[in-house]
Amino acid sequence: VRYRFEDIIGKDTGLKKVVDLARRFAHSPENVLLIGESGSGKELFAQAIHTESRPQGPFMAVNCAALPRELIESELFGYEGGSFTGAERSGRPGKIELAHGGTLFLDEIGDMPLELQAVLLRTIEDKQVMRIGGRRYNKVDFRLIAATNRNLYNMVKENQFREDLYFRLSVLTINIPPLRARKEDIEILSKYFIETYCQKQGWEVPTLSSAAQARINEYEWPGNVRQLQNAMIYAVNTALNDTITADDLPSYVNLEIVPSKVDGMMDYFDDDKALSLQNIEKNAIKAAMLRAENYIPAAAEILGISKSTLYRKLKEYEIQY
């Protein structure tokens, strides 16, 4: 675990209120649900809560969207030797067991398969876990922090997420603001990322030109703090001298919609074939990927869908990136 509450940088009033709330929640034994867009700092908050509440225990993180459905169960619950083809002979504990005495962080909880949600709910309620292929339960003591960039309440209404699990997870809910809602923090963070990156590399810290800073401040940052950090690293490596200019920024920061492109888009929609829902969706995905320079989290935020859904759509429409 690397982060504490002191590592959450920003002067925005809304952010400070969220940090104060998270500090209070850290001293409660209840489950915490972190809600925020991709790149907004959900894991940073999760680690800070852990450091404040159970610093001596382990912090075990599982990204539910990053693992194939068939691997999530064994990753969480572990397995006994010989339970399935490819299983280690001696078996293996899952992340829930390994989180004993500490914190279990389930990122992208909205992507957890429905069939596993019932098993997770029982584990949360009973505080005991059985490995795949096992015959006995093991007692576990862990603090659960879950995170999502999706609207779980709407997913419950659409039968995509269990209602009982949702209410169990959302006892204490924290809504992390997106970077575009923290305009005064953008300049602070951009300079911070440039400085820390250069110090790590042992390089002289360049200055940001006023034009570059203006572009940075005006951009919406759909990928939030993580995207801003990556953009500043790009700019440092692109700059030819000790000043970062607007031209040194990633092209998507400088991207502007010009009338000719808008006119072309209107001509496109005059074509009846283009108005099929599939074509509209496919071209919306292409446009978002272009805008985000193929940065999946940012493109997903632009489209208002999860990263796993975007990956699936890219494969479905055979969109190269």
FENBEL-V266563 format. One record per helix or strand. SS is the DSSP state (H for helix, E for strand). FROM is the first residue (numbers start at 1). TO is the last residue. If there is no record, write none. Layout:
ss:SS from:FROM to:TO
ss:SS from:FROM to:TO
//
This chain:
ss:H from:5 to:7
ss:H from:13 to:26
ss:E from:32 to:35
ss:H from:42 to:53
ss:E from:59 to:63
ss:H from:69 to:77
ss:E from:78 to:79
ss:E from:92 to:93
ss:H from:95 to:98
ss:E from:102 to:107
ss:H from:109 to:111
ss:H from:114 to:126
ss:E from:128 to:129
ss:E from:132 to:132
ss:E from:138 to:139
ss:E from:142 to:148
ss:H from:152 to:157
ss:H from:163 to:169
ss:E from:172 to:175
ss:H from:179 to:181
ss:H from:183 to:201
ss:E from:207 to:208
ss:H from:210 to:218
ss:H from:224 to:238
ss:E from:243 to:244
ss:H from:246 to:248
ss:H from:251 to:254
ss:H from:259 to:269
ss:H from:272 to:275
ss:H from:277 to:291
ss:H from:296 to:303
ss:H from:307 to:316
//
